Amino acid sequence: MSTNIYVGNLSFTTDKSELERLFAQHGEVVGAQVVLDRDTGRSRGFGFVEMASSEAANSAISALDGSDLGGRRLKVNVAKPR
């Protein structure tokens, strides 16, 4: 079962492929997205990564929460349902 992960405090230059590469080090990535502002098309500073298994997701969360990406400390946790 896949697990959706929230990734906050992203640099405004971070893109989807960078997130996929970062999280792929910890397991199979099903998909990734950086949330964009509707009006400007600029990153809103957060995104989501879907991992193929909860084990991979937990590994990624443990390793990446608080880590540095693009000069910013990432906030990484399990995404809350809408």
N, C-alpha and C positions, 0 to 999 in steps of 0.2 A: 504494500500500500504506500502510495506516495505521500510526502509531507511537504507542506508549503512553509517557507521560511521568510520572515520579514527581515530586511536589511536596511537599517537607517543610518543617517549621517554620512551619506555618500557624497563624494565630490561631485560638483555639477558637470564634470567632464567624464565621469564613469558611464560606460555604456553596457548594453546587454551582453555583448561578447566578452567583455572584461569580467563581468559577474560570473558568466558560465565557466570561464577558464579558472577563476579563483575557487569556485565551489567544486569543480570537477576533480580537484586534487583530493577530495574527501569522499567521492562516490559518484554514481551516475546522476547527471543533471537531466531532468525531463524538460525543463524550460526556465527561462529567466526573463524578467522585464524590469525596466527602470520607469517609474511613473513620471509622466511629463505633464507640464502645465498646459491646459487646454488653449489658453490665449497666446502664450509666448512660444510653446513648443520646447521650452527649456526644462531640464530635469528639476523635479521637486525635492531631490535629495534623499529619496528612498526608493526601494524596489522590492521585488519578491523573487525567490528562487524556489522551484519545485524539485525536490530530490526524489529519486526512485524508491528509496526505502527509509524507514524511520531511523535505522542504524546509521546510514550515511548522513542523514539530517542532524542527528545528535552529535556525530563526529565533527561535522562542519560548524555547528553552533559552538561546541566546546573550543575548537581551534581558532575560530574567527571572531568571536565576540570580544571586542576591545582591541582587536588588531588594527594596524595602520594600513590604509589604502588611500593613496593620493594625498597623503598628509592629514587624513582625518581618521579618528578612532571609530570603527564600525560598531553599531549596535545590532546584534544578530540574535533573533529568538524565533520560536515557533509563531507563525502568523495566527492571529485571532480571526475566527470566522466573522463575516460581516454581520 
